[in-house]
Amino acid sequence: MILKGKKVVIMGVRNKWSIAWGAAKSAYEQGAEVICTCSEDSIEKVQELVKEIPGTSVYVCGDVSKDENIDKCLEEIKKNHGKIDGLLHAIAHANTEDLRNDFILTSREGYAHAQDVSSYSLIAIVRMAREKEMLNEGASIVAYTYYGSEKAIVGYNVMGVAKAALEASIRYLSKDLGVDGYRINGISAGPIKTLSAKGIKDFSSILDVVEERAPLHRNVTIKEVGDSTAFLFSNMSSAITGEIIHVDNGFSVVGV
Ligand SMILES: NC(=O)c1ccc[n+]([C@@H]2O[C@H](COP(=O)([O-])OP(=O)(O)OC[C@H]3O[C@@H](n4cnc5c(N)ncnc54)[C@H](O)[C@@H]3O)[C@@H](O)[C@H]2O)c1
């Protein structure tokens, strides 16, 4: 029970396949009070889902490319739950055409959209949480990223660039947050079949390659990513900040 007595906010639960859902379940199993946020269109599904982890609250957080939506959602959470010990950012989006076409065809609008939703939103969320003084002493923030930030992966395109910015933001945020004793880290999760992943061209062949080449010869599960998230929320990781941890069965360390 490494999260006993802690309160964590899990942003980005959409359905039972969401990686954020794995994080919510792991945090619950480790003794945390869990607060989930989701988009308006998935509220009914998520409300049904959280019945599996009693005591969990759900809030709608509208489009995170609008500051007022983040503000409203965090304000509501603060009002009802007070200070929190952990926050997960599991939010990303790119326009379908930018994941289907060659990267060179990425539009200015598509580039800005992917960056805004998938990367800048982390900065805005963390800043507002700090301004609202809703982070408890030693609070830990986690964001999900992917190997497509480090290597050119067919079909990941503009999202790879957004994740590279997200990872750099984590390093810069660690300096600002460290002043107050808060931590922030990224988890670079191996590929997992989720609704978002369906938008990526030939996603199933990416899963096959991982199975073939990763040292552990299998794909990761949302439980494994969730358990690592719980570790990063916990005091067991108190000296880790600004880091990107690969939870990918070792795929990223293999050359030829
Ligand atoms: N699935 C993978 O293979 C994989 C691998 C590594 C990292 N990730 C990352 O994990 C995170 C969660 O993705 P997932 O794969 O579980 O998919 P998912 O579709 O279950 O979750 C994506 C979430 O992003 C939210 N979202 C999208 N646009 C939004 C916006 N404008 N405003 C507010 N919320 C918005 C959706 O509502 C959803 O809850 C993402 O950051 C994703 O990039 C996924």
The ligand as an SDF file (V2000), in Angstrom:
LIG
                    3D

 44 48  0  0  0  0  0  0  0  0999 V2000
   -1.5710    3.8800  -26.4120 N   0  0  0  0  0  0  0  0  0  0  0  0
   -0.2520    3.9410  -26.5360 C   0  0  0  0  0  0  0  0  0  0  0  0
    0.3620    3.1360  -27.2370 O   0  0  0  0  0  0  0  0  0  0  0  0
    0.5250    4.9840  -25.7830 C   0  0  0  0  0  0  0  0  0  0  0  0
    1.8970    4.7900  -25.5780 C   0  0  0  0  0  0  0  0  0  0  0  0
    2.6220    5.7340  -24.8690 C   0  0  0  0  0  0  0  0  0  0  0  0
    1.9820    6.8830  -24.3850 C   0  0  0  0  0  0  0  0  0  0  0  0
    0.6340    7.0340  -24.6120 N   0  0  0  0  0  0  0  0  0  0  0  0
    0.0110    8.2400  -24.0740 C   0  0  0  0  0  0  0  0  0  0  0  0
   -0.8860    7.8800  -23.0320 O   0  0  0  0  0  0  0  0  0  0  0  0
   -1.8430    8.9300  -22.8790 C   0  0  0  0  0  0  0  0  0  0  0  0
   -3.2350    8.3220  -22.8190 C   0  0  0  0  0  0  0  0  0  0  0  0
   -3.5780    7.7890  -24.0850 O   0  0  0  0  0  0  0  0  0  0  0  0
   -4.2900    6.3940  -24.3080 P   0  0  0  0  0  0  0  0  0  0  0  0
   -3.4840    5.6580  -25.2960 O   0  0  0  0  0  0  0  0  0  0  0  0
   -4.6130    5.7600  -23.0170 O   0  0  0  0  0  0  0  0  0  0  0  0
   -5.6160    6.7900  -25.1050 O   0  0  0  0  0  0  0  0  0  0  0  0
   -7.0980    7.2500  -24.6290 P   0  0  0  0  0  0  0  0  0  0  0  0
   -7.7800    7.5590  -25.9030 O   0  0  0  0  0  0  0  0  0  0  0  0
   -7.7080    6.2420  -23.7700 O   0  0  0  0  0  0  0  0  0  0  0  0
   -6.8070    8.5520  -23.7860 O   0  0  0  0  0  0  0  0  0  0  0  0
   -6.5410    9.7930  -24.3700 C   0  0  0  0  0  0  0  0  0  0  0  0
   -7.2290   10.8330  -23.5080 C   0  0  0  0  0  0  0  0  0  0  0  0
   -6.9480   12.1510  -24.0100 O   0  0  0  0  0  0  0  0  0  0  0  0
   -8.1400   12.9120  -23.8470 C   0  0  0  0  0  0  0  0  0  0  0  0
   -8.1180   14.0820  -24.7330 N   0  0  0  0  0  0  0  0  0  0  0  0
   -7.8320   14.1230  -26.0680 C   0  0  0  0  0  0  0  0  0  0  0  0
   -7.9470   15.3950  -26.5250 N   0  0  0  0  0  0  0  0  0  0  0  0
   -8.3020   16.1530  -25.4590 C   0  0  0  0  0  0  0  0  0  0  0  0
   -8.5490   17.5550  -25.2710 C   0  0  0  0  0  0  0  0  0  0  0  0
   -8.4600   18.4210  -26.2860 N   0  0  0  0  0  0  0  0  0  0  0  0
   -8.8940   17.9810  -24.0320 N   0  0  0  0  0  0  0  0  0  0  0  0
   -8.9970   17.1330  -22.9810 C   0  0  0  0  0  0  0  0  0  0  0  0
   -8.7440   15.8020  -23.0900 N   0  0  0  0  0  0  0  0  0  0  0  0
   -8.4010   15.3290  -24.3180 C   0  0  0  0  0  0  0  0  0  0  0  0
   -9.2460   11.9360  -24.2110 C   0  0  0  0  0  0  0  0  0  0  0  0
  -10.4950   12.3790  -23.7360 O   0  0  0  0  0  0  0  0  0  0  0  0
   -8.7480   10.6780  -23.5140 C   0  0  0  0  0  0  0  0  0  0  0  0
   -9.2240   10.6250  -22.1880 O   0  0  0  0  0  0  0  0  0  0  0  0
   -1.6200    9.8910  -24.0430 C   0  0  0  0  0  0  0  0  0  0  0  0
   -0.7990   10.9610  -23.6190 O   0  0  0  0  0  0  0  0  0  0  0  0
   -0.8690    9.0260  -25.0310 C   0  0  0  0  0  0  0  0  0  0  0  0
   -0.0990    9.7610  -25.9490 O   0  0  0  0  0  0  0  0  0  0  0  0
   -0.0940    6.1160  -25.2760 C   0  0  0  0  0  0  0  0  0  0  0  0
  1  2  1  0
  2  3  2  0
  2  4  1  0
  4  5  1  0
  4 44  2  0
  5  6  2  0
  6  7  1  0
  7  8  2  0
  8  9  1  0
  8 44  1  0
  9 10  1  0
  9 42  1  0
 10 11  1  0
 11 12  1  0
 11 40  1  0
 12 13  1  0
 13 14  1  0
 14 15  2  0
 14 16  1  0
 14 17  1  0
 17 18  1  0
 18 19  2  0
 18 20  1  0
 18 21  1  0
 21 22  1  0
 22 23  1  0
 23 24  1  0
 23 38  1  0
 24 25  1  0
 25 26  1  0
 25 36  1  0
 26 27  1  0
 26 35  1  0
 27 28  2  0
 28 29  1  0
 29 30  1  0
 29 35  2  0
 30 31  1  0
 30 32  2  0
 32 33  1  0
 33 34  2  0
 34 35  1  0
 36 37  1  0
 36 38  1  0
 38 39  1  0
 40 41  1  0
 40 42  1  0
 42 43  1  0
M  CHG  2   8   1  16  -1
M  END
$$$$
